[in-house]
Amino acid sequence: MRPGDSNPIEPERRSISRHRSGGAFLASLVLSLVTTAMLTLLIVVRLEGEGASSDLRAAGGSLWWCGEELRPGSQWACLADYGMPLVETPSADAPSLPPPPDWMPWPEDAAGLRRIAGFSVGWPVPWVGMTWRRVEGGSGWPPFPYDDENGSQIEAAAKRLRGLDPTGRLFLDDSGLFVNILFWTFVWFLVIMVVRWWFGPPSDDRGAKSNVVDRLPS
């Protein structure tokens, strides 16, 4: 073959390479969906709490006791009406009370509720969860935020989510789900490409085969 002649094998080789990359991406996407679902279920089943820390939060002109526990791949919060409205606005230099956790959907009718709780799970970012509301006082679910010393509340919330508790409200975090799928798609794509490179034919063999084809008489 003369140097000026184009190699008819090259376009075909590029087409095969693009086809294989597209197949690897599609396989990575499917594996990321499976990984996200299975890992989320594994966290829910194996979750062990350590105990929530409690503090005061402000929302809708009211004070709330808030117990919150953040674990790798899960988060739990329970808020109880403190029974006292915010009658004074803090000065500019005074520290303000933090709001309720932003990852938990806050109900619009929170003023008429006594307790609100939320739980979400997923890794690397929690993306699915459930919230609970209680209008009456007294004992019951969701629990009081200051009655958790051994992590039993987040464990109970995980069991209720796993059983799709009819008293709760399921919610999805679209951005969290997107981050998880993007993360695991990237991880699986790298794994597939590394495996393909490691177990594929050596580059010398591919070059030798190409040279043999080029030398064949037309």
VEXVEXLO-102240 format. One record per residue (C-alpha): chain; residue number from 1; residue in three letters; x, y, z. Coordinates in nm, 4 decimals, decimal comma. Example, Ala and Ser with C-alpha at 12.3 -4.5 7.8 and 13.67 -1.06 7.14 Angstrom:
@kette = A	nr = 1	rest = Ala	x = 1,2300	y = -0,4500	z = 0,7800
@kette = A	nr = 2	rest = Ser	x = 1,3670	y = -0,1060	z = 0,7140
//
This chain:
@kette = A	nr = 1	rest = Met	x = 0,0000	y = 0,0000	z = 0,0000
@kette = A	nr = 2	rest = Arg	x = 0,1362	y = 0,3394	z = -0,0993
@kette = A	nr = 3	rest = Pro	x = 0,1803	y = 0,6021	z = 0,1750
@kette = A	nr = 4	rest = Gly	x = -0,0739	y = 0,8313	z = 0,0127
@kette = A	nr = 5	rest = Asp	x = -0,3473	y = 0,5681	z = 0,0063
@kette = A	nr = 6	rest = Ser	x = -0,6045	y = 0,5777	z = 0,2816
@kette = A	nr = 7	rest = Asn	x = -0,6372	y = 0,2744	z = 0,5037
@kette = A	nr = 8	rest = Pro	x = -0,9926	y = 0,1322	z = 0,4690
@kette = A	nr = 9	rest = Ile	x = -0,9490	y = -0,0465	z = 0,8008
@kette = A	nr = 10	rest = Glu	x = -0,9224	y = 0,2738	z = 1,0045
@kette = A	nr = 11	rest = Pro	x = -1,2853	y = 0,3960	z = 0,9624
@kette = A	nr = 12	rest = Glu	x = -1,4110	y = 0,0488	z = 1,0468
@kette = A	nr = 13	rest = Arg	x = -1,1862	y = 0,0368	z = 1,3524
@kette = A	nr = 14	rest = Arg	x = -1,3120	y = 0,3752	z = 1,4733
@kette = A	nr = 15	rest = Ser	x = -1,6715	y = 0,2624	z = 1,4190
@kette = A	nr = 16	rest = Ile	x = -1,6118	y = -0,0512	z = 1,6249
@kette = A	nr = 17	rest = Ser	x = -1,4454	y = 0,1559	z = 1,8984
@kette = A	nr = 18	rest = Arg	x = -1,7416	y = 0,3951	z = 1,9165
@kette = A	nr = 19	rest = His	x = -1,9824	y = 0,1018	z = 1,9218
@kette = A	nr = 20	rest = Arg	x = -1,7940	y = -0,0624	z = 2,2071
@kette = A	nr = 21	rest = Ser	x = -1,7764	y = 0,2620	z = 2,4056
@kette = A	nr = 22	rest = Gly	x = -2,1499	y = 0,3125	z = 2,3628
@kette = A	nr = 23	rest = Gly	x = -2,2134	y = -0,0435	z = 2,4773
@kette = A	nr = 24	rest = Ala	x = -1,9896	y = 0,0100	z = 2,7794
@kette = A	nr = 25	rest = Phe	x = -2,1768	y = 0,3278	z = 2,8708
@kette = A	nr = 26	rest = Leu	x = -2,5153	y = 0,1565	z = 2,8409
@kette = A	nr = 27	rest = Ala	x = -2,3965	y = -0,1347	z = 3,0540
@kette = A	nr = 28	rest = Ser	x = -2,2566	y = 0,1109	z = 3,3106
@kette = A	nr = 29	rest = Leu	x = -2,5895	y = 0,2934	z = 3,3277
@kette = A	nr = 30	rest = Val	x = -2,7816	y = -0,0288	z = 3,3893
@kette = A	nr = 31	rest = Leu	x = -2,5317	y = -0,1409	z = 3,6522
@kette = A	nr = 32	rest = Ser	x = -2,5517	y = 0,1993	z = 3,8229
@kette = A	nr = 33	rest = Leu	x = -2,9301	y = 0,1670	z = 3,8575
@kette = A	nr = 34	rest = Val	x = -2,8953	y = -0,1806	z = 4,0057
@kette = A	nr = 35	rest = Thr	x = -2,6149	y = -0,0695	z = 4,2371
@kette = A	nr = 36	rest = Thr	x = -2,8090	y = 0,2329	z = 4,3619
@kette = A	nr = 37	rest = Ala	x = -3,1155	y = 0,0235	z = 4,4432
@kette = A	nr = 38	rest = Met	x = -2,9300	y = -0,2685	z = 4,6027
@kette = A	nr = 39	rest = Leu	x = -2,6958	y = -0,0502	z = 4,8066
@kette = A	nr = 40	rest = Thr	x = -2,9897	y = 0,1545	z = 4,9353
@kette = A	nr = 41	rest = Leu	x = -3,1702	y = -0,1623	z = 5,0405
@kette = A	nr = 42	rest = Leu	x = -2,8547	y = -0,2934	z = 5,2075
@kette = A	nr = 43	rest = Ile	x = -2,8174	y = 0,0247	z = 5,4132
@kette = A	nr = 44	rest = Val	x = -3,1813	y = 0,0093	z = 5,5220
@kette = A	nr = 45	rest = Val	x = -3,1458	y = -0,3543	z = 5,6308
@kette = A	nr = 46	rest = Arg	x = -2,8086	y = -0,3207	z = 5,8067
@kette = A	nr = 47	rest = Leu	x = -2,8509	y = 0,0265	z = 5,9574
@kette = A	nr = 48	rest = Glu	x = -2,7403	y = 0,0687	z = 6,3194
@kette = A	nr = 49	rest = Gly	x = -2,7933	y = 0,3999	z = 6,4990
@kette = A	nr = 50	rest = Glu	x = -2,5845	y = 0,5626	z = 6,7678
@kette = A	nr = 51	rest = Gly	x = -2,8240	y = 0,8243	z = 6,9028
@kette = A	nr = 52	rest = Ala	x = -2,9528	y = 1,1609	z = 6,7900
@kette = A	nr = 53	rest = Ser	x = -2,8298	y = 1,4988	z = 6,9103
@kette = A	nr = 54	rest = Ser	x = -3,1000	y = 1,7530	z = 6,9945
@kette = A	nr = 55	rest = Asp	x = -3,1205	y = 2,1308	z = 6,9726
@kette = A	nr = 56	rest = Leu	x = -3,3703	y = 2,4085	z = 6,9097
@kette = A	nr = 57	rest = Arg	x = -3,4835	y = 2,5014	z = 6,5598
@kette = A	nr = 58	rest = Ala	x = -3,7036	y = 2,7814	z = 6,4297
@kette = A	nr = 59	rest = Ala	x = -3,9654	y = 2,7471	z = 6,1560
@kette = A	nr = 60	rest = Gly	x = -4,2861	y = 2,9317	z = 6,0749
@kette = A	nr = 61	rest = Gly	x = -4,2571	y = 3,1596	z = 6,3738
@kette = A	nr = 62	rest = Ser	x = -4,2419	y = 2,8665	z = 6,6191
@kette = A	nr = 63	rest = Leu	x = -3,9768	y = 2,6865	z = 6,8175
@kette = A	nr = 64	rest = Trp	x = -3,9127	y = 2,3174	z = 6,7629
@kette = A	nr = 65	rest = Trp	x = -3,7054	y = 2,0645	z = 6,9526
@kette = A	nr = 66	rest = Cys	x = -3,5042	y = 1,8782	z = 6,6891
@kette = A	nr = 67	rest = Gly	x = -3,3258	y = 1,5480	z = 6,7244
@kette = A	nr = 68	rest = Glu	x = -3,1044	y = 1,4654	z = 6,4287
@kette = A	nr = 69	rest = Glu	x = -2,8731	y = 1,1756	z = 6,3485
@kette = A	nr = 70	rest = Leu	x = -2,6579	y = 1,1688	z = 6,0369
@kette = A	nr = 71	rest = Arg	x = -2,5025	y = 0,8382	z = 5,9379
@kette = A	nr = 72	rest = Pro	x = -2,3042	y = 0,7361	z = 5,6285
@kette = A	nr = 73	rest = Gly	x = -2,5760	y = 0,6853	z = 5,3709
@kette = A	nr = 74	rest = Ser	x = -2,8708	y = 0,7813	z = 5,5933
@kette = A	nr = 75	rest = Gln	x = -3,0170	y = 1,0737	z = 5,7853
@kette = A	nr = 76	rest = Trp	x = -3,2918	y = 1,1051	z = 6,0439
@kette = A	nr = 77	rest = Ala	x = -3,4605	y = 1,4006	z = 6,2086
@kette = A	nr = 78	rest = Cys	x = -3,7522	y = 1,4312	z = 6,4481
@kette = A	nr = 79	rest = Leu	x = -3,9013	y = 1,7632	z = 6,5568
@kette = A	nr = 80	rest = Ala	x = -4,1505	y = 1,8370	z = 6,8326
@kette = A	nr = 81	rest = Asp	x = -4,3402	y = 2,1596	z = 6,8853
@kette = A	nr = 82	rest = Tyr	x = -4,1739	y = 2,3443	z = 7,1720
@kette = A	nr = 83	rest = Gly	x = -4,5052	y = 2,5066	z = 7,2604
@kette = A	nr = 84	rest = Met	x = -4,3695	y = 2,8581	z = 7,2465
@kette = A	nr = 85	rest = Pro	x = -4,3818	y = 3,1019	z = 6,9532
@kette = A	nr = 86	rest = Leu	x = -4,0962	y = 3,3269	z = 6,8535
@kette = A	nr = 87	rest = Val	x = -4,2105	y = 3,6498	z = 7,0175
@kette = A	nr = 88	rest = Glu	x = -3,8882	y = 3,8380	z = 6,9586
@kette = A	nr = 89	rest = Thr	x = -3,6745	y = 3,8830	z = 6,6529
@kette = A	nr = 90	rest = Pro	x = -3,3052	y = 3,8351	z = 6,7361
@kette = A	nr = 91	rest = Ser	x = -3,0748	y = 4,1273	z = 6,6768
@kette = A	nr = 92	rest = Ala	x = -2,8385	y = 4,1298	z = 6,3834
@kette = A	nr = 93	rest = Asp	x = -2,5337	y = 4,0408	z = 6,5935
@kette = A	nr = 94	rest = Ala	x = -2,7102	y = 3,7661	z = 6,7897
@kette = A	nr = 95	rest = Pro	x = -2,6838	y = 3,4055	z = 6,6692
@kette = A	nr = 96	rest = Ser	x = -3,0061	y = 3,2913	z = 6,5046
@kette = A	nr = 97	rest = Leu	x = -3,1627	y = 2,9505	z = 6,5487
@kette = A	nr = 98	rest = Pro	x = -3,1101	y = 2,7144	z = 6,2566
@kette = A	nr = 99	rest = Pro	x = -3,4088	y = 2,6031	z = 6,0474
@kette = A	nr = 100	rest = Pro	x = -3,5272	y = 2,2407	z = 6,0207
@kette = A	nr = 101	rest = Pro	x = -3,3088	y = 2,0095	z = 5,8119
@kette = A	nr = 102	rest = Asp	x = -3,3330	y = 2,1156	z = 5,4477
@kette = A	nr = 103	rest = Trp	x = -3,3236	y = 1,7585	z = 5,3164
@kette = A	nr = 104	rest = Met	x = -3,6612	y = 1,6804	z = 5,4754
@kette = A	nr = 105	rest = Pro	x = -3,9791	y = 1,8110	z = 5,3103
@kette = A	nr = 106	rest = Trp	x = -4,1356	y = 2,0596	z = 5,5516
@kette = A	nr = 107	rest = Pro	x = -4,5178	y = 2,0532	z = 5,5581
@kette = A	nr = 108	rest = Glu	x = -4,7093	y = 2,3709	z = 5,4918
@kette = A	nr = 109	rest = Asp	x = -4,9478	y = 2,2955	z = 5,7789
@kette = A	nr = 110	rest = Ala	x = -4,6675	y = 2,2526	z = 6,0311
@kette = A	nr = 111	rest = Ala	x = -4,8341	y = 2,5024	z = 6,2662
@kette = A	nr = 112	rest = Gly	x = -5,1086	y = 2,2502	z = 6,3394
@kette = A	nr = 113	rest = Leu	x = -4,8753	y = 1,9560	z = 6,4041
@kette = A	nr = 114	rest = Arg	x = -4,7174	y = 1,8387	z = 6,7264
@kette = A	nr = 115	rest = Arg	x = -4,4358	y = 1,6261	z = 6,5854
@kette = A	nr = 116	rest = Ile	x = -4,2704	y = 1,5875	z = 6,2437
@kette = A	nr = 117	rest = Ala	x = -4,0077	y = 1,3303	z = 6,1458
@kette = A	nr = 118	rest = Gly	x = -3,8144	y = 1,2370	z = 5,8345
@kette = A	nr = 119	rest = Phe	x = -3,5724	y = 0,9657	z = 5,7232
@kette = A	nr = 120	rest = Ser	x = -3,3805	y = 0,9273	z = 5,3973
@kette = A	nr = 121	rest = Val	x = -3,1225	y = 0,6814	z = 5,2712
@kette = A	nr = 122	rest = Gly	x = -2,8820	y = 0,6266	z = 4,9807
@kette = A	nr = 123	rest = Trp	x = -2,5111	y = 0,6342	z = 4,9024
@kette = A	nr = 124	rest = Pro	x = -2,3147	y = 0,8416	z = 4,8265
@kette = A	nr = 125	rest = Val	x = -2,6156	y = 1,0763	z = 4,8609
@kette = A	nr = 126	rest = Pro	x = -2,9484	y = 0,9909	z = 5,0303
@kette = A	nr = 127	rest = Trp	x = -3,2192	y = 1,0034	z = 4,7647
@kette = A	nr = 128	rest = Val	x = -3,5305	y = 0,8235	z = 4,8940
@kette = A	nr = 129	rest = Gly	x = -3,7072	y = 0,8638	z = 5,2253
@kette = A	nr = 130	rest = Met	x = -4,0258	y = 0,8970	z = 5,4234
@kette = A	nr = 131	rest = Thr	x = -4,1808	y = 1,1614	z = 5,6476
@kette = A	nr = 132	rest = Trp	x = -4,4297	y = 1,1270	z = 5,9324
@kette = A	nr = 133	rest = Arg	x = -4,6616	y = 1,3747	z = 6,1026
@kette = A	nr = 134	rest = Arg	x = -4,8479	y = 1,3695	z = 6,4329
@kette = A	nr = 135	rest = Val	x = -5,1319	y = 1,6004	z = 6,5274
@kette = A	nr = 136	rest = Glu	x = -5,1998	y = 1,4620	z = 6,8755
@kette = A	nr = 137	rest = Gly	x = -4,9643	y = 1,4814	z = 7,1694
@kette = A	nr = 138	rest = Gly	x = -4,8629	y = 1,1921	z = 7,3918
@kette = A	nr = 139	rest = Ser	x = -4,6638	y = 0,8848	z = 7,3028
@kette = A	nr = 140	rest = Gly	x = -4,6646	y = 0,7279	z = 6,9593
@kette = A	nr = 141	rest = Trp	x = -4,4872	y = 0,7597	z = 6,6275
@kette = A	nr = 142	rest = Pro	x = -4,3035	y = 0,9731	z = 6,5454
@kette = A	nr = 143	rest = Pro	x = -4,1312	y = 0,9756	z = 6,8851
@kette = A	nr = 144	rest = Phe	x = -4,0074	y = 1,2656	z = 7,0936
@kette = A	nr = 145	rest = Pro	x = -3,6714	y = 1,3958	z = 6,9672
@kette = A	nr = 146	rest = Tyr	x = -3,5056	y = 1,3915	z = 7,3096
@kette = A	nr = 147	rest = Asp	x = -3,5832	y = 1,0240	z = 7,3858
@kette = A	nr = 148	rest = Asp	x = -3,3114	y = 0,8725	z = 7,1679
@kette = A	nr = 149	rest = Glu	x = -2,9859	y = 0,7710	z = 7,3339
@kette = A	nr = 150	rest = Asn	x = -2,9010	y = 0,4452	z = 7,1582
@kette = A	nr = 151	rest = Gly	x = -3,0036	y = 0,5096	z = 6,7983
@kette = A	nr = 152	rest = Ser	x = -3,3298	y = 0,3184	z = 6,8193
@kette = A	nr = 153	rest = Gln	x = -3,5248	y = 0,5925	z = 6,6418
@kette = A	nr = 154	rest = Ile	x = -3,3304	y = 0,5852	z = 6,3148
@kette = A	nr = 155	rest = Glu	x = -3,3415	y = 0,2052	z = 6,3213
@kette = A	nr = 156	rest = Ala	x = -3,7197	y = 0,2112	z = 6,3663
@kette = A	nr = 157	rest = Ala	x = -3,7510	y = 0,4631	z = 6,0819
@kette = A	nr = 158	rest = Ala	x = -3,5480	y = 0,2336	z = 5,8546
@kette = A	nr = 159	rest = Lys	x = -3,7803	y = -0,0573	z = 5,9343
@kette = A	nr = 160	rest = Arg	x = -4,0843	y = 0,1550	z = 5,8607
@kette = A	nr = 161	rest = Leu	x = -3,9386	y = 0,2665	z = 5,5271
@kette = A	nr = 162	rest = Arg	x = -3,8512	y = -0,0912	z = 5,4371
@kette = A	nr = 163	rest = Gly	x = -4,2071	y = -0,1956	z = 5,5131
@kette = A	nr = 164	rest = Leu	x = -4,3559	y = 0,1063	z = 5,3306
@kette = A	nr = 165	rest = Asp	x = -4,5315	y = 0,2290	z = 5,6446
@kette = A	nr = 166	rest = Pro	x = -4,8833	y = 0,3400	z = 5,5418
@kette = A	nr = 167	rest = Thr	x = -4,8753	y = 0,6192	z = 5,8013
@kette = A	nr = 168	rest = Gly	x = -4,5725	y = 0,7785	z = 5,6330
@kette = A	nr = 169	rest = Arg	x = -4,5274	y = 0,9752	z = 5,3131
@kette = A	nr = 170	rest = Leu	x = -4,2678	y = 0,8554	z = 5,0654
@kette = A	nr = 171	rest = Phe	x = -4,0513	y = 1,1162	z = 4,8938
@kette = A	nr = 172	rest = Leu	x = -3,7729	y = 1,1154	z = 4,6348
@kette = A	nr = 173	rest = Asp	x = -3,4845	y = 1,3590	z = 4,6044
@kette = A	nr = 174	rest = Asp	x = -3,4349	y = 1,3983	z = 4,2290
@kette = A	nr = 175	rest = Ser	x = -3,0969	y = 1,5674	z = 4,2610
@kette = A	nr = 176	rest = Gly	x = -2,9710	y = 1,2998	z = 4,5015
@kette = A	nr = 177	rest = Leu	x = -3,0851	y = 1,0217	z = 4,2682
@kette = A	nr = 178	rest = Phe	x = -2,9121	y = 1,1923	z = 3,9750
@kette = A	nr = 179	rest = Val	x = -2,5856	y = 1,2223	z = 4,1706
@kette = A	nr = 180	rest = Asn	x = -2,5967	y = 0,8544	z = 4,2660
@kette = A	nr = 181	rest = Ile	x = -2,6635	y = 0,7385	z = 3,9098
@kette = A	nr = 182	rest = Leu	x = -2,3932	y = 0,9681	z = 3,7717
@kette = A	nr = 183	rest = Phe	x = -2,1410	y = 0,8510	z = 4,0315
@kette = A	nr = 184	rest = Trp	x = -2,2015	y = 0,4794	z = 3,9829
@kette = A	nr = 185	rest = Thr	x = -2,2191	y = 0,5092	z = 3,6039
@kette = A	nr = 186	rest = Phe	x = -1,8745	y = 0,6696	z = 3,6063
@kette = A	nr = 187	rest = Val	x = -1,7373	y = 0,4018	z = 3,8419
@kette = A	nr = 188	rest = Trp	x = -1,8754	y = 0,1119	z = 3,6391
@kette = A	nr = 189	rest = Phe	x = -1,7624	y = 0,2669	z = 3,3097
@kette = A	nr = 190	rest = Leu	x = -1,4057	y = 0,2862	z = 3,4416
@kette = A	nr = 191	rest = Val	x = -1,4239	y = -0,0733	z = 3,5634
@kette = A	nr = 192	rest = Ile	x = -1,5526	y = -0,2002	z = 3,2295
@kette = A	nr = 193	rest = Met	x = -1,2881	y = -0,0099	z = 3,0316
@kette = A	nr = 194	rest = Val	x = -1,0081	y = -0,1304	z = 3,2595
@kette = A	nr = 195	rest = Val	x = -1,1287	y = -0,4923	z = 3,2354
@kette = A	nr = 196	rest = Arg	x = -1,1576	y = -0,4627	z = 2,8581
@kette = A	nr = 197	rest = Trp	x = -0,8077	y = -0,3167	z = 2,8332
@kette = A	nr = 198	rest = Trp	x = -0,6585	y = -0,5769	z = 3,0691
@kette = A	nr = 199	rest = Phe	x = -0,8168	y = -0,8841	z = 2,9096
@kette = A	nr = 200	rest = Gly	x = -0,8286	y = -0,7548	z = 2,5519
@kette = A	nr = 201	rest = Pro	x = -0,5758	y = -0,8506	z = 2,2822
@kette = A	nr = 202	rest = Pro	x = -0,2367	y = -0,6736	z = 2,3045
@kette = A	nr = 203	rest = Ser	x = -0,1914	y = -0,3690	z = 2,0862
@kette = A	nr = 204	rest = Asp	x = 0,0952	y = -0,5409	z = 1,9013
@kette = A	nr = 205	rest = Asp	x = -0,1372	y = -0,8229	z = 1,7995
@kette = A	nr = 206	rest = Arg	x = -0,3970	y = -0,5782	z = 1,6765
@kette = A	nr = 207	rest = Gly	x = -0,1299	y = -0,3919	z = 1,4784
@kette = A	nr = 208	rest = Ala	x = 0,0034	y = -0,7147	z = 1,3303
@kette = A	nr = 209	rest = Lys	x = -0,3436	y = -0,8224	z = 1,2208
@kette = A	nr = 210	rest = Ser	x = -0,3992	y = -0,4831	z = 1,0625
@kette = A	nr = 211	rest = Asn	x = -0,0700	y = -0,5050	z = 0,8728
@kette = A	nr = 212	rest = Val	x = -0,1559	y = -0,8511	z = 0,7453
@kette = A	nr = 213	rest = Val	x = -0,4895	y = -0,7275	z = 0,6156
@kette = A	nr = 214	rest = Asp	x = -0,3227	y = -0,4296	z = 0,4495
@kette = A	nr = 215	rest = Arg	x = -0,0832	y = -0,6589	z = 0,2617
@kette = A	nr = 216	rest = Leu	x = -0,3567	y = -0,8775	z = 0,1214
@kette = A	nr = 217	rest = Pro	x = -0,3935	y = -0,8383	z = -0,2579
@kette = A	nr = 218	rest = Ser	x = -0,7014	y = -0,6487	z = -0,3647
//
